[in-house]
Amino acid sequence: MENKKVVNIDMRQYGMVLALIAVYIIFAVLTGGKNMSPANINNLIMQNGYIVILAVGMLLCVLTGNVDLGVGSVVATCGAVIGIGMVDYGWNMWIAIIAALIVGLLCGMFAGFFISKLGIPPFIVTLATMLMGRGLTYVLLQAQTKGPLPDNFVYIGAGFLPTIKIGAEGAQIDLVCLIVAAIVSVLIVLSELKSIATKKKYGFATNPVWQLIVKNAIILVIVWFFFYKLARYSGIPFVLVVMAALVGLYHFITTKTVAGRQVYALGGNAKAAKLSGINTERVFFWVYTNMGLLCAVAGIVLSARNASATPKAGDQFEMDAIASCYIGGAATSGGVGTIIGAVVGAFIMGILNNGMSLYGFSTDLQKIVKGAVLLGAVTVDLVSKRKK
């Protein structure tokens, strides 16, 4: 017999997406639409690419009930390796990238060793790596900026995919962006249909059709708005491809693999996870090693974006990455959170930064607003848990 059970969509799952839309619209009104320009949409992606990359890795740390305070410093250290290698020693771009990835990996393994093998609290270990990494960056660069970096490397952080321009002169748009938007739209619809079919197959309750139509219509409008604006500018930034690949990979890892489920289990109840046969030491080690690797990727993107390596690079990045996870719905106690939520949280932070800058808020006031948003997100999470 066909399943007839119906349940309304839990709006709490989409609260952050609605918040992102609301924040964007508010700043569109305040700035007279400046934040909706094609150039600004492009800047929003490029300025927040490395934060999204860090947020993806940070989510795994947050899922264990901890954070990594050293990510900004490791980003700077990896950037310093690239700058010194390419400017002072004339390294090939790929050698510099590999060297940065190795340094990031070693930094992650260093933290992972003390956390997993010696049982030192992650807060203490990563606080130490934050101080050590920043100091090492200043030692390597001798408090100097290394640049400019070669154009082929700068392309990673500031380049665009090839475009196919169509339309009249002065009103041209990129056909590649529109094709990508169409492909993404089809994938969204197919994913929804597959989800409905799976629920019916196993007798789970399904959502009302009209709610699904409204939900997916909103998502598709966002997708097409986003890609249309990029099509009106210079096309798809290369950093967007890097971001999308990492988000897709880690979404798969956290939802479809044993390793991902073990991270959730560890954060949900570490003792129960250990008693069930999960090697919690190994989980801690790979989570923090992975964070170091993603710090290297973020350092590569940031150095390419700036076309240089600076001692102050990555300053306060750890705060933005941690805030992105909590704003995106991750629980402070661990075990709850999604990659997509962390990405949404990162863009909420990015839209706040971008909108306040366009409106003319001082940097001091921006920090107050960002702090209030973070506090509010965590407060809502804890209060909702107490009610349950």
C-alpha positions, 0 to 999 in steps of 0.5 A, spaced: 500 500 500 502 506 498 505 510 504 500 516 506 504 519 512 505 526 511 509 531 516 511 538 515 518 541 513 521 542 520 523 549 519 529 549 524 533 545 519 532 551 514 533 557 519 540 559 517 538 559 510 532 564 511 537 568 516 542 568 510 536 571 505 534 576 510 541 579 512 542 579 505 536 583 503 537 588 509 543 590 507 540 590 500 536 596 502 541 599 507 546 600 501 541 601 496 542 595 492 550 595 492 551 588 495 547 586 489 552 588 483 555 583 479 562 585 482 560 585 489 557 578 488 564 576 485 568 579 491 563 576 496 566 569 493 573 571 493 573 574 499 570 568 503 573 562 499 578 561 504 573 562 510 569 557 507 575 552 506 577 553 513 569 552 516 569 545 512 575 543 516 573 546 523 566 543 523 569 536 524 573 539 530 566 542 532 563 535 531 568 532 536 566 537 541 572 541 540 575 547 536 582 548 533 585 555 535 591 555 530 588 555 523 589 562 522 597 561 524 597 555 520 594 558 514 600 564 515 605 559 515 603 555 509 603 562 505 610 564 508 613 557 505 609 559 498 612 566 498 619 564 500 619 558 495 617 562 489 620 569 491 627 567 494 628 560 491 624 561 484 620 554 486 616 552 480 608 553 482 607 546 483 613 545 488 611 551 492 604 548 493 606 541 495 611 544 500 605 548 503 601 542 503 606 538 507 607 543 512 600 544 513 599 536 514 605 536 519 602 542 523 595 538 523 599 531 525 603 535 530 596 537 534 593 531 532 599 527 536 598 531 542 591 531 542 590 523 540 596 520 543 597 524 549 590 526 551 592 533 552 585 538 551 585 540 544 584 547 546 591 547 550 594 544 544 591 549 538 592 555 543 600 553 543 600 552 535 596 558 534 602 562 538 607 557 535 605 558 528 604 565 528 611 566 531 614 561 526 611 565 520 614 572 523 621 568 523 620 565 516 618 572 513 623 576 517 616 581 518 617 582 511 612 581 505 614 576 500 611 578 493 609 579 487 607 572 486 607 569 479 601 570 475 599 562 474 599 562 481 595 568 482 590 565 478 588 560 483 585 565 488 583 571 483 582 567 476 576 565 472 574 559 468 574 560 460 567 564 458 563 564 452 560 571 452 553 572 448 548 578 447 549 585 445 555 589 447 555 592 453 549 587 456 553 580 455 553 574 459 557 568 460 553 562 457 558 557 461 555 560 468 548 559 465 549 552 463 552 550 470 546 553 473 542 549 469 546 543 471 545 545 478 538 546 478 537 539 475 541 535 480 537 539 486 530 537 483 533 529 482 536 529 489 529 531 492 525 526 487 530 521 490 529 523 497 521 522 496 522 515 493 527 513 498 522 515 504 516 512 500 520 505 499 521 505 507 515 507 509 517 514 512 513 520 512 513 525 506 513 532 506 506 536 503 508 537 495 506 544 496 512 545 501 517 541 497 515 546 491 516 552 495 522 550 498 526 548 492 523 554 488 527 558 493 533 554 493 533 555 485 531 562 485 538 563 489 542 559 485 539 562 478 540 569 482 547 567 484 550 565 477 546 570 473 550 575 477 557 572 476 555 571 468 554 579 468 561 579 471 567 575 469 564 568 469 565 563 475 571 564 479 576 558 480 576 559 487 569 557 487 570 551 483 575 549 489 570 551 494 565 546 491 569 540 490 571 541 497 564 542 500 562 536 496 567 531 498 566 533 505 559 532 505 560 526 502 565 524 507 560 526 513 554 523 511 556 517 507 562 514 510 564 510 516 569 515 518 564 521 518 559 517 522 565 515 527 566 523 528 559 524 529 559 518 534 565 521 538 562 528 539 555 525 541 558 520 546 565 519 547 565 513 552 559 510 548 563 510 541 569 507 545 565 502 548 562 500 541 569 499 538 571 506 535 578 508 535 577 515 538 584 516 538 585 515 531 578 519 529 581 525 533 588 524 530 585 524 522 580 530 524 586 535 526 591 532 521 585 534 516 584 541 519 592 542 518 591 540 510 585 544 509 589 550 512 594 549 507 589 549 502 586 556 505 593 558 505 594 557 498 588 560 496 589 566 500 596 567 498 594 567 491 588 572 492 593 577 495 599 575 490 603 575 496 605 572 503 605 577 509 606 575 516 599 578 518 595 573 513 590 569 516 589 573 522 583 572 526 581 566 521 580 561 526 574 566 529 571 566 523 571 559 521 569 557 528 563 562 528 561 559 521 560 552 524 556 555 530 552 560 526 550 554 521 547 550 526 553 546 529 552 544 537 557 547 542 557 540 545 559 536 539 555 531 535 550 535 531 552 540 525 553 539 517 557 541 512 552 545 508 550 549 515 557 551 516 558 553 509 551 557 510 554 560 516 560 562 513 556 566 508 552 569 513 559 572 516 561 574 509 555 578 508 555 581 514 562 583 513 561 585 506 554 589 507 557 593 513 563 595 509 559 597 504 554 601 509 560 604 512 560 601 519 567 602 522 571 596 524 570 596 531 562 596 530 563 590 525 566 586 531 561 588 535 555 586 530 559 579 529 560 577 536 552 579 537 550 574 532 555 569 534 552 569 541 545 569 539 546 563 535 549 559 540 544 562 545 538 559 541 542 552 540 542 551 547 535 554 549 532 550 544 536 544 547 533 545 554 526 546 552 527 539 548 
